[in-house]
Amino acid sequence: MQKTICFIAFILSFFTLDAQYDHQDFIGAGHDNNISVTTSSNSSSVSGSATVDGFGVQNQAQLIDASRFLAQATFGADYATIDMTAAMGYEAWLDEQFALPPVSVTEEMRRIAYGNPNFDSEDFGLSSFEFDRAWVSTHLAAPDLLRQRMTFALSQIMVTNQGGDLFEDVGTFAGQYYDILNRNSFGQYQSLLLDVTLHPTMGIFLSHFNNRKANPDLNTQPDENYAREIMQLFSIGLWELNQNGTRRTGDQGQFLPTYTNTDIKEFAQVFTGLTNGLTNGFPLENGAEFMAHLMAGQPMRMYDEYHDTSSKVLLNGTVLPPGQTGMDDIRQTIAHLSSHPNTAPFISKQLIQRFTTSNPSPFYVANVAQAFDPTQENNFQQVLRAILLHPQARNCNPTNASQFGKLREPIHRVMNMMRNFQIRNLEDEEAEFDEQFYELGCLKETVGQFPHSAPSVFNFFRPDYQPQGPIAMNNLVGPEYQILNSTNAIGILNDVNNRMVMSNHFFCDDEVEVDDIDYAYGEDDPDWLTYAQDFRRMEPFLDQPQALVNYLDIILANGLLEEDTKSIITHAVSQLETPQERLRMALYLIFISPDYAILK
């Protein structure tokens, strides 16, 4: 395992971890110190033999490298998970993650709303607010950390938006669509693309739901929206690519487009005849039947009498013969786009950008594209291995640091905070947490991002976005900078202040007043809130500012705080008198620091 790490060399102060802290998780998703698992060697054995011992990695460089790996692969990891990953190795960690089953966001929505994940109803009571709450609570509690990150990455490529009235009022649409991304996130690309194509949420969003063949008498033509976007955004992109992701050029040095308007019209004929997955006929116009269909979450159904059965000329001379069923046309078209030479580098490069770096080298893209096989079972597992274990991801050369890394997405920053400092009931350790507190939908306004809330099918940002200044001048891209405007930049700072300084754990609204929020380990005995973030692991460091900053550097900033940044934060923390002031100051300054904002 490579231990080379991208950080300015520094000396970490020695500190001792609290070995008695209970980590509420199973072995493999966050080990704890001093855990021992034993098994009897025979029926008469009294004590058994130790088979798995708790980890306690002392090599600080190894811990930092593991922290950096997990920052790329997850929404954030606590110290126990970092420690465990450093000890077991990245290959073993990936194997363990791939073996975990998917967790349904829709079931979590029902559990929050009805108290039962299998509640048998039409789900009319579920709104986008339930999706927001369920997304957050799932991502804080579920052990499948890598699947969560991959699902969110896929949701930024195959985008839908819950902002319209229909999607906002009926949150089941968002949950069901997110679940199909989740189920396919370790599978194969071709199955994913077919499921996305047939899902009613996508059908309504990109208007191939109730899409009919041409009718000369009515002077109507098939809707072209999905035909365009499935090529431009979900599979092959706009320009012909080499396998390393660079654009191909013609004899005159010109870039070569992958498709034309004529191609769009041909593909539009493929996606005709789809409507509700029940048996209510085509077109589905009755409001009650329409809602019942969407609530059922069934894939759209093909009605061949409304499907264009003429021959269709696809790309590179591929022809669909006349007289086929609609589903034959669709399946063959999905296979055609999946195997197109552009698809592997186009999708691979975007996944690299979502996990490790905005500007992967052609060598990096080619290696991942080589692992991309759209029909191989569980192929996304191989793709993720190629992305996360690639030498350019694991070995970051500080002398070439400007070429590698990415701006952390706002939702990643927030989830890193919340994963490391989970909410607990200060008065009753056994009390179940009420997810209704998680009103995080306003993150869309404060930091510019939340799942299923992109302003258009083009996501929150374009993969080729170039912010003005040194990035564009060096012909590099910085996708996440597209939502780093003056409003969102301040919004991120305010959100950190609201959560970490003001202790408004559940709300984005700055007007929520919280009185007498003192840290649990202060000299006084404060009136605790019923719920608060869990800072118990910080207790050993509250009187040691340098040790506190070093510890937070590992679990939050992944060892990327530069020496002068650490000195500034340590000095500021040292000036404060009470434990809670020191902790809040350290957290606030780390979360708003430029060193933390950029993941290397």
Secondary structure as GFF3:
##gff-version 3
##sequence-region A 1 600
A	DSSP	beta_strand	36	39	.	.	.	ID=ss1
A	DSSP	beta_strand	49	53	.	.	.	ID=ss2
A	DSSP	alpha_helix	60	73	.	.	.	ID=ss3
A	DSSP	alpha_helix	79	88	.	.	.	ID=ss4
A	DSSP	alpha_helix	90	99	.	.	.	ID=ss5
A	DSSP	alpha_helix	105	114	.	.	.	ID=ss6
A	DSSP	alpha_helix	128	141	.	.	.	ID=ss7
A	DSSP	alpha_helix	145	155	.	.	.	ID=ss8
A	DSSP	alpha_helix	165	169	.	.	.	ID=ss9
A	DSSP	alpha_helix	172	184	.	.	.	ID=ss10
A	DSSP	alpha_helix	189	198	.	.	.	ID=ss11
A	DSSP	alpha_helix	200	205	.	.	.	ID=ss12
A	DSSP	alpha_helix	225	232	.	.	.	ID=ss13
A	DSSP	alpha_helix	261	270	.	.	.	ID=ss14
A	DSSP	beta_strand	274	275	.	.	.	ID=ss15
A	DSSP	alpha_helix	287	296	.	.	.	ID=ss16
A	DSSP	beta_strand	301	302	.	.	.	ID=ss17
A	DSSP	three_ten_helix	304	306	.	.	.	ID=ss18
A	DSSP	beta_strand	312	313	.	.	.	ID=ss19
A	DSSP	three_ten_helix	315	317	.	.	.	ID=ss20
A	DSSP	beta_strand	319	320	.	.	.	ID=ss21
A	DSSP	alpha_helix	326	339	.	.	.	ID=ss22
A	DSSP	alpha_helix	343	355	.	.	.	ID=ss23
A	DSSP	alpha_helix	362	371	.	.	.	ID=ss24
A	DSSP	alpha_helix	379	388	.	.	.	ID=ss25
A	DSSP	alpha_helix	391	394	.	.	.	ID=ss26
A	DSSP	three_ten_helix	398	403	.	.	.	ID=ss27
A	DSSP	beta_strand	406	407	.	.	.	ID=ss28
A	DSSP	alpha_helix	410	420	.	.	.	ID=ss29
A	DSSP	beta_strand	423	425	.	.	.	ID=ss30
A	DSSP	three_ten_helix	435	437	.	.	.	ID=ss31
A	DSSP	alpha_helix	443	446	.	.	.	ID=ss32
A	DSSP	alpha_helix	470	473	.	.	.	ID=ss33
A	DSSP	three_ten_helix	479	483	.	.	.	ID=ss34
A	DSSP	alpha_helix	486	496	.	.	.	ID=ss35
A	DSSP	pi_helix	497	501	.	.	.	ID=ss36
A	DSSP	beta_strand	531	533	.	.	.	ID=ss37
A	DSSP	three_ten_helix	536	541	.	.	.	ID=ss38
A	DSSP	alpha_helix	545	555	.	.	.	ID=ss39
A	DSSP	alpha_helix	563	574	.	.	.	ID=ss40
A	DSSP	alpha_helix	579	592	.	.	.	ID=ss41
A	DSSP	alpha_helix	594	597	.	.	.	ID=ss42
A	DSSP	beta_strand	598	599	.	.	.	ID=ss43
###
